[in-house]
Amino acid sequence: MKIYCKLKPSTKEVLQMRLIGDDVAGPDMSAEGEEYCHNTFGGEWKQCSEDGSFRKNYPGNGWFYREDLDGFVAPQPYPSWVLDESTCDWEAPNPPGPMPFEPPYVFTWDEGTQSWVPES
């Protein structure tokens, strides 16, 4: 089985996802599966991979397909965050960089101070 995402024409936002059998989808990243989805369900479709082996991320509804990066990108979580175009993942500004790992604390992003703060 392969997973295909239906894209909104104007924004390439993921609208829905469907499992398609290998018998009609063809090999990974082939046009066969996208054509099958288009002919059967209408619209534009792109295949994704659960393990990120192609198209960078496993998307969900509300994510976006970036044709220029050939990858799926989550909605930007905060205005200050920057997209790493090589991974299609959003990153906190540097500094402060990645979320700290200091058990037993769980950290959340504070856009006002542009820093990680422990949750209460």
C-alpha positions in Angstrom: 0.0 0.0 0.0 1.1 3.5 -0.8 -0.1 6.8 0.7 -1.2 9.7 -1.5 -2.2 13.3 -0.5 -4.8 15.4 -2.3 -3.5 18.9 -2.7 -5.5 22.2 -2.7 -4.7 23.7 -6.2 -3.9 27.3 -5.1 -1.8 26.6 -2.0 -0.8 22.9 -2.3 -2.2 22.3 1.2 -2.9 18.7 2.1 -6.7 18.2 2.1 -6.9 14.4 2.5 -4.9 11.3 2.4 -5.6 7.9 0.9 -4.1 4.4 0.9 -3.7 3.0 -2.7 -2.9 -0.6 -3.5 0.5 -1.4 -5.1 -1.4 -3.1 -8.0 -2.6 0.3 -9.3 0.0 2.7 -7.8 3.2 1.3 -9.4 6.6 1.9 -7.9 7.4 4.6 -5.4 7.5 8.1 -6.9 6.0 7.0 -10.2 3.4 9.0 -12.0 1.1 6.0 -12.1 -0.2 6.4 -8.6 -0.8 10.1 -8.9 -2.6 9.6 -12.2 -4.7 6.9 -10.7 -5.8 9.2 -7.8 -6.4 12.1 -10.2 -8.6 9.9 -12.5 -10.4 8.2 -9.6 -10.9 11.0 -7.1 -10.1 14.2 -9.0 -7.5 16.9 -8.2 -3.8 16.8 -7.8 -2.1 14.1 -5.7 1.4 13.5 -4.4 2.8 10.4 -2.8 4.3 10.6 0.6 6.4 8.1 2.7 5.7 7.2 6.3 9.4 7.0 7.1 10.4 10.2 5.3 12.6 8.3 2.8 11.3 10.6 0.2 9.5 14.0 0.2 11.1 14.6 3.6 8.2 14.3 6.0 5.1 12.3 6.6 2.4 15.0 6.4 -1.1 15.4 7.8 -4.1 17.5 6.8 -3.2 21.1 6.8 0.5 20.5 5.8 1.8 21.9 2.5 3.6 20.3 -0.4 6.5 22.5 -1.5 7.2 21.7 -5.2 10.5 23.7 -5.1 11.8 21.5 -2.3 9.9 18.3 -3.3 8.8 17.9 0.3 6.0 18.2 2.8 6.1 21.1 5.3 4.0 21.6 8.5 2.4 25.0 9.0 4.8 27.5 10.5 4.5 27.1 14.3 5.7 30.7 15.1 6.5 33.8 13.0 10.1 33.8 14.2 10.8 30.2 13.2 12.8 29.5 10.0 12.4 26.6 7.6 15.4 24.3 7.1 14.9 23.7 3.4 17.1 20.6 3.5 14.8 18.8 5.9 11.5 20.8 5.5 11.4 21.2 9.3 10.8 24.4 11.2 13.5 25.5 13.6 13.6 28.0 16.4 15.9 31.0 15.7 19.5 30.6 16.7 20.1 31.3 19.4 18.3 29.7 21.4 18.2 26.7 19.0 16.6 23.3 19.6 14.3 22.7 22.6 16.3 21.9 25.7 16.0 18.5 27.3 16.2 18.8 31.1 14.1 16.2 32.9 11.7 16.6 34.6 10.9 19.8 32.7 8.9 20.1 29.6 9.6 23.2 27.6 7.4 25.3 25.3 8.3 28.1 22.9 7.5 31.7 24.1 7.3 33.9 21.0 7.4 37.1 23.0 10.8 36.4 24.5 11.9 34.1 21.6 13.1 31.5 24.1 12.2 28.1 25.5 10.5 28.3 28.9 9.6 25.4 31.3 5.9 24.6 31.4 4.4 25.1 34.9 
